[in-house]
Amino acid sequence: MNKKGLEQLRKVLIQKKASIVNKLNFNKGTETEIEVGDEVDTATQSNEREIQFELGSLDAKMIRDIDNALAKIEKGTFGLCECCDEKIPEARLNAIPWVRYCVKCQEEAEKNSK
C-alpha cells in the first residue's frame, strides 16, 4: 500500500477510535439508576445493564484493535496477516482497517473457536 493510502487509513482509524470513545463517554453519563419495581422491571433493567456491559466490552476490544493497527502503521508492518505474514488484500483493509488476519486465517480462527 502506498503512503497516501496508509495515511488515509490512519485517519479513518483515528476517527473511528474517537467515535467509540465519544460513545463510551456519552453512555457513562446516561447510565440508568436502579429503580424499585416488580420482578419484570428488575429483570428488564438487569438485562439492559448486561447489554450495555457487553457493548462496552466490544468497544474496548475494537479500541485495542485500532491501537494495534495504528502501531503497525508506525512500525511499517500494517497490512500483514498476524498468522501467516501474507499481505492482506487492500480491499479488506479498506473495509476493515483494524483487521488482523487475512480471510483464510480469519476463517480458520473462527472455525477453531467453535
Z-matrix of the N, CA and C atoms (Angstrom, degrees):
N
C 1 1.453
C 2 1.531 1 108.24
N 3 1.328 2 116.13 1 140.05
C 4 1.459 3 119.68 2 -178.08
C 5 1.538 4 111.11 3 -79.33
N 6 1.340 5 115.71 4 168.79
C 7 1.467 6 120.82 5 -176.54
C 8 1.524 7 112.85 6 -61.03
N 9 1.326 8 116.02 7 -38.05
C 10 1.462 9 119.92 8 -179.71
C 11 1.532 10 110.24 9 -64.32
N 12 1.320 11 116.49 10 -43.06
C 13 1.460 12 121.16 11 178.18
C 14 1.513 13 112.05 12 -63.92
N 15 1.339 14 116.39 13 -41.97
C 16 1.461 15 120.77 14 177.38
C 17 1.524 16 111.60 15 -63.00
N 18 1.313 17 116.14 16 -42.37
C 19 1.473 18 120.20 17 179.91
C 20 1.529 19 110.48 18 -64.39
N 21 1.318 20 116.63 19 -39.49
C 22 1.468 21 120.32 20 178.34
C 23 1.527 22 110.14 21 -63.46
N 24 1.331 23 117.35 22 -44.79
C 25 1.457 24 120.16 23 179.47
C 26 1.527 25 111.36 24 -67.25
N 27 1.325 26 117.25 25 -34.44
C 28 1.465 27 120.73 26 176.36
C 29 1.522 28 110.04 27 -60.71
N 30 1.335 29 116.74 28 -42.79
C 31 1.466 30 121.16 29 178.12
C 32 1.529 31 111.07 30 -64.29
N 33 1.330 32 116.74 31 -41.49
C 34 1.470 33 121.16 32 178.58
C 35 1.531 34 109.67 33 -61.64
N 36 1.331 35 116.66 34 -43.94
C 37 1.461 36 120.97 35 179.88
C 38 1.536 37 111.20 36 -62.38
N 39 1.310 38 116.69 37 -44.21
C 40 1.466 39 120.85 38 179.83
C 41 1.524 40 110.51 39 -64.08
N 42 1.325 41 117.52 40 -41.97
C 43 1.467 42 121.11 41 178.58
C 44 1.525 43 111.65 42 -64.93
N 45 1.325 44 116.68 43 -41.31
C 46 1.466 45 120.93 44 179.64
C 47 1.531 46 110.01 45 -64.05
N 48 1.321 47 116.17 46 -43.46
C 49 1.471 48 119.90 47 179.18
C 50 1.529 49 110.26 48 -62.28
N 51 1.316 50 117.11 49 -44.75
C 52 1.468 51 120.87 50 179.51
C 53 1.527 52 110.57 51 -61.34
N 54 1.311 53 116.66 52 -39.42
C 55 1.463 54 121.08 53 178.93
C 56 1.530 55 110.91 54 -62.58
N 57 1.323 56 116.64 55 -44.25
C 58 1.464 57 120.78 56 179.62
C 59 1.519 58 110.69 57 -65.11
N 60 1.331 59 116.93 58 -44.84
C 61 1.468 60 120.63 59 179.65
C 62 1.521 61 110.29 60 -61.57
N 63 1.319 62 117.72 61 -42.52
C 64 1.463 63 120.83 62 177.85
C 65 1.519 64 111.27 63 -61.91
N 66 1.331 65 116.71 64 -42.00
C 67 1.471 66 120.69 65 178.79
C 68 1.518 67 110.69 66 -63.60
N 69 1.337 68 117.14 67 -43.42
C 70 1.461 69 120.33 68 179.29
C 71 1.522 70 111.05 69 -64.00
N 72 1.326 71 117.08 70 -40.93
C 73 1.465 72 120.59 71 178.40
C 74 1.527 73 110.95 72 -65.49
N 75 1.323 74 117.55 73 -38.21
C 76 1.459 75 121.26 74 178.06
C 77 1.528 76 110.14 75 -65.56
N 78 1.341 77 116.41 76 -43.75
C 79 1.459 78 120.15 77 -179.31
C 80 1.522 79 112.11 78 -64.68
N 81 1.332 80 117.38 79 -31.67
C 82 1.463 81 119.62 80 176.64
C 83 1.520 82 110.87 81 -61.93
N 84 1.307 83 116.00 82 -37.25
C 85 1.460 84 120.72 83 -178.24
C 86 1.514 85 113.43 84 -78.23
N 87 1.324 86 117.90 85 -12.83
C 88 1.464 87 120.23 86 -177.29
C 89 1.516 88 112.45 87 -113.27
N 90 1.326 89 117.07 88 18.28
C 91 1.461 90 119.36 89 178.79
C 92 1.522 91 109.24 90 -60.51
N 93 1.310 92 114.63 91 137.95
C 94 1.452 93 119.27 92 -178.18
C 95 1.519 94 110.58 93 -85.98
N 96 1.309 95 114.62 94 144.30
C 97 1.451 96 119.70 95 176.56
C 98 1.519 97 108.47 96 -80.21
N 99 1.308 98 115.15 97 153.19
C 100 1.452 99 119.67 98 177.60
C 101 1.522 100 107.87 99 -76.45
N 102 1.301 101 114.65 100 122.50
C 103 1.454 102 120.48 101 179.89
C 104 1.515 103 109.17 102 -105.23
N 105 1.301 104 114.49 103 150.06
C 106 1.449 105 119.05 104 176.68
C 107 1.514 106 107.52 105 -85.17
N 108 1.320 107 115.79 106 131.77
C 109 1.457 108 120.47 107 179.86
C 110 1.506 109 109.55 108 -161.74
N 111 1.289 110 114.99 109 -166.87
C 112 1.459 111 118.10 110 179.08
C 113 1.525 112 109.69 111 -76.90
N 114 1.319 113 116.63 112 -179.33
C 115 1.464 114 121.53 113 -176.34
C 116 1.521 115 112.24 114 -62.00
N 117 1.312 116 117.48 115 -35.76
C 118 1.456 117 121.48 116 -179.92
C 119 1.532 118 109.82 117 -66.57
N 120 1.336 119 117.36 118 -44.11
C 121 1.467 120 120.86 119 177.77
C 122 1.524 121 110.68 120 -61.24
N 123 1.314 122 116.13 121 -44.89
C 124 1.462 123 120.90 122 -179.58
C 125 1.525 124 110.80 123 -62.83
N 126 1.318 125 117.50 124 -43.32
C 127 1.462 126 121.57 125 179.03
C 128 1.526 127 110.86 126 -64.38
N 129 1.322 128 116.98 127 -41.39
C 130 1.464 129 121.47 128 179.32
C 131 1.527 130 110.58 129 -62.93
N 132 1.328 131 116.52 130 -45.36
C 133 1.464 132 120.76 131 179.51
C 134 1.526 133 110.78 132 -63.59
N 135 1.309 134 117.08 133 -40.86
C 136 1.459 135 121.30 134 178.53
C 137 1.523 136 110.40 135 -63.50
N 138 1.311 137 116.71 136 -43.01
C 139 1.463 138 121.97 137 178.61
C 140 1.526 139 110.85 138 -62.92
N 141 1.316 140 117.83 139 -42.24
C 142 1.469 141 121.71 140 179.45
C 143 1.529 142 110.68 141 -64.08
N 144 1.338 143 117.47 142 -41.14
C 145 1.474 144 120.38 143 178.18
C 146 1.521 145 110.75 144 -64.97
N 147 1.329 146 116.40 145 -39.21
C 148 1.457 147 120.73 146 179.28
C 149 1.531 148 110.92 147 -64.38
N 150 1.316 149 116.52 148 -42.00
C 151 1.470 150 120.97 149 177.99
C 152 1.525 151 110.05 150 -62.87
N 153 1.319 152 117.81 151 -44.49
C 154 1.466 153 121.50 152 178.45
C 155 1.523 154 111.27 153 -61.09
N 156 1.336 155 116.23 154 -39.83
C 157 1.462 156 120.23 155 178.47
C 158 1.524 157 110.48 156 -63.44
N 159 1.337 158 117.37 157 -45.35
C 160 1.461 159 121.37 158 178.61
C 161 1.524 160 111.42 159 -61.22
N 162 1.325 161 116.48 160 -44.17
C 163 1.463 162 120.05 161 178.87
C 164 1.522 163 110.55 162 -62.42
N 165 1.330 164 116.64 163 -40.52
C 166 1.460 165 120.33 164 177.45
C 167 1.519 166 111.64 165 -62.55
N 168 1.332 167 116.89 166 -38.61
C 169 1.465 168 121.03 167 177.94
C 170 1.521 169 111.27 168 -64.92
N 171 1.325 170 116.47 169 -41.53
C 172 1.464 171 120.26 170 177.95
C 173 1.524 172 111.06 171 -65.10
N 174 1.328 173 116.47 172 -40.34
C 175 1.462 174 120.23 173 177.94
C 176 1.525 175 110.68 174 -64.72
N 177 1.326 176 117.64 175 -40.07
C 178 1.465 177 120.81 176 178.71
C 179 1.531 178 110.38 177 -63.35
N 180 1.327 179 117.17 178 -39.76
C 181 1.465 180 120.45 179 177.60
C 182 1.522 181 110.23 180 -64.67
N 183 1.325 182 116.55 181 -41.46
C 184 1.460 183 119.40 182 -179.76
C 185 1.534 184 110.66 183 -64.63
N 186 1.325 185 117.46 184 -38.85
C 187 1.467 186 120.40 185 177.34
C 188 1.526 187 109.81 186 -61.84
N 189 1.338 188 117.62 187 -42.38
C 190 1.474 189 120.25 188 177.48
C 191 1.528 190 110.73 189 -61.74
N 192 1.340 191 116.67 190 -42.43
C 193 1.466 192 120.05 191 179.15
C 194 1.531 193 111.60 192 -64.70
N 195 1.328 194 116.72 193 -38.77
C 196 1.468 195 120.73 194 178.09
C 197 1.521 196 110.10 195 -66.41
N 198 1.327 197 117.15 196 -44.47
C 199 1.473 198 120.06 197 177.61
C 200 1.526 199 111.02 198 -60.60
N 201 1.322 200 116.02 199 -39.08
C 202 1.459 201 121.37 200 177.51
C 203 1.532 202 110.55 201 -61.92
N 204 1.333 203 116.44 202 -44.84
C 205 1.469 204 120.75 203 179.33
C 206 1.526 205 111.15 204 -63.72
N 207 1.336 206 116.68 205 -41.81
C 208 1.474 207 120.19 206 178.24
C 209 1.525 208 111.14 207 -62.90
N 210 1.330 209 116.66 208 -39.70
C 211 1.469 210 120.24 209 177.92
C 212 1.530 211 110.75 210 -64.73
N 213 1.330 212 117.06 211 -37.58
C 214 1.464 213 120.92 212 178.33
C 215 1.525 214 111.21 213 -65.64
N 216 1.323 215 116.66 214 -37.04
C 217 1.462 216 119.25 215 176.80
C 218 1.525 217 109.09 216 -60.97
N 219 1.325 218 116.73 217 -44.94
C 220 1.469 219 121.07 218 -179.91
C 221 1.538 220 111.69 219 -63.67
N 222 1.340 221 117.05 220 -38.02
C 223 1.470 222 121.04 221 -178.23
C 224 1.522 223 113.16 222 -82.00
N 225 1.335 224 116.88 223 -14.42
C 226 1.456 225 120.19 224 -178.57
C 227 1.518 226 113.48 225 85.94
N 228 1.332 227 117.56 226 16.54
C 229 1.468 228 120.76 227 -180.00
C 230 1.528 229 112.32 228 -109.78
N 231 1.321 230 117.32 229 9.28
C 232 1.462 231 120.75 230 -179.26
C 233 1.511 232 109.95 231 -64.55
N 234 1.329 233 115.55 232 137.69
C 235 1.460 234 120.64 233 176.82
C 236 1.508 235 114.04 234 94.54
N 237 1.337 236 117.29 235 2.65
C 238 1.461 237 120.77 236 176.86
C 239 1.522 238 109.29 237 -104.29
N 240 1.309 239 116.43 238 135.23
C 241 1.463 240 122.15 239 178.59
C 242 1.529 241 108.89 240 -63.15
N 243 1.328 242 116.69 241 133.43
C 244 1.465 243 120.98 242 179.73
C 245 1.524 244 112.39 243 -72.76
N 246 1.314 245 117.11 244 -12.03
C 247 1.463 246 120.51 245 -178.24
C 248 1.536 247 111.30 246 -97.46
N 249 1.315 248 116.45 247 -53.53
C 250 1.473 249 119.88 248 -173.45
C 251 1.534 250 113.42 249 -108.01
N 252 1.329 251 117.92 250 -4.65
C 253 1.476 252 123.85 251 -179.28
C 254 1.527 253 114.18 252 64.83
N 255 1.326 254 117.52 253 12.30
C 256 1.464 255 121.31 254 175.18
C 257 1.528 256 108.75 255 -80.51
N 258 1.328 257 115.84 256 158.22
C 259 1.459 258 120.47 257 177.17
C 260 1.523 259 110.28 258 -68.71
N 261 1.315 260 115.53 259 135.60
C 262 1.460 261 121.69 260 173.55
C 263 1.520 262 106.41 261 -84.71
N 264 1.340 263 117.99 262 132.02
C 265 1.468 264 119.85 263 -178.64
C 266 1.542 265 111.83 264 -56.49
N 267 1.330 266 115.37 265 141.65
C 268 1.466 267 120.58 266 -178.64
C 269 1.514 268 112.56 267 -58.20
N 270 1.323 269 117.60 268 -35.16
C 271 1.468 270 120.22 269 179.13
C 272 1.530 271 110.48 270 -60.95
N 273 1.329 272 116.79 271 -39.91
C 274 1.478 273 120.57 272 177.53
C 275 1.522 274 110.56 273 -67.31
N 276 1.319 275 116.67 274 -42.77
C 277 1.473 276 120.37 275 179.00
C 278 1.527 277 111.25 276 -64.71
N 279 1.318 278 117.03 277 -37.28
C 280 1.464 279 119.88 278 178.65
C 281 1.524 280 111.13 279 -68.04
N 282 1.331 281 116.53 280 -33.80
C 283 1.463 282 120.38 281 179.99
C 284 1.529 283 111.50 282 -76.57
N 285 1.331 284 116.17 283 -41.41
C 286 1.465 285 121.88 284 -177.18
C 287 1.539 286 107.44 285 -137.36
N 288 1.332 287 117.79 286 82.86
C 289 1.466 288 119.29 287 -172.59
C 290 1.534 289 114.83 288 -65.14
N 291 1.326 290 118.41 289 -15.91
C 292 1.464 291 121.08 290 179.40
C 293 1.531 292 111.80 291 -94.47
N 294 1.330 293 117.25 292 7.74
C 295 1.463 294 121.60 293 -178.28
C 296 1.527 295 109.95 294 -61.75
N 297 1.345 296 115.74 295 143.85
C 298 1.463 297 120.58 296 -176.23
C 299 1.530 298 113.26 297 -106.77
N 300 1.327 299 116.16 298 -19.76
C 301 1.462 300 119.95 299 -173.35
C 302 1.529 301 111.44 300 -129.87
N 303 1.319 302 115.39 301 155.16
C 304 1.462 303 120.43 302 170.91
C 305 1.536 304 107.39 303 -70.99
N 306 1.307 305 117.12 304 168.59
C 307 1.469 306 121.18 305 -176.45
C 308 1.529 307 110.64 306 -58.99
N 309 1.323 308 117.43 307 -45.91
C 310 1.466 309 121.11 308 -177.72
C 311 1.532 310 111.17 309 -59.48
N 312 1.313 311 117.34 310 -47.90
C 313 1.465 312 120.78 311 -178.94
C 314 1.531 313 111.31 312 -69.91
N 315 1.327 314 117.13 313 -34.53
C 316 1.471 315 120.65 314 177.14
C 317 1.526 316 110.26 315 -63.39
N 318 1.335 317 115.85 316 -45.31
C 319 1.466 318 119.92 317 178.82
C 320 1.525 319 110.76 318 -62.37
N 321 1.323 320 117.58 319 -40.64
C 322 1.451 321 121.43 320 178.66
C 323 1.525 322 111.06 321 -64.66
N 324 1.322 323 117.48 322 -42.48
C 325 1.464 324 121.37 323 178.76
C 326 1.524 325 110.92 324 -63.04
N 327 1.323 326 116.86 325 -41.46
C 328 1.473 327 120.91 326 179.73
C 329 1.523 328 110.67 327 -67.80
N 330 1.326 329 116.80 328 -38.10
C 331 1.464 330 120.90 329 179.03
C 332 1.537 331 109.92 330 -64.97
N 333 1.324 332 116.79 331 -41.28
C 334 1.464 333 121.18 332 -178.76
C 335 1.529 334 113.52 333 -72.84
N 336 1.338 335 116.74 334 -22.00
C 337 1.467 336 119.59 335 -178.65
C 338 1.516 337 112.71 336 -82.53
N 339 1.328 338 116.95 337 -7.57
C 340 1.472 339 120.45 338 -179.02
C 341 1.501 340 111.72 339 -81.49
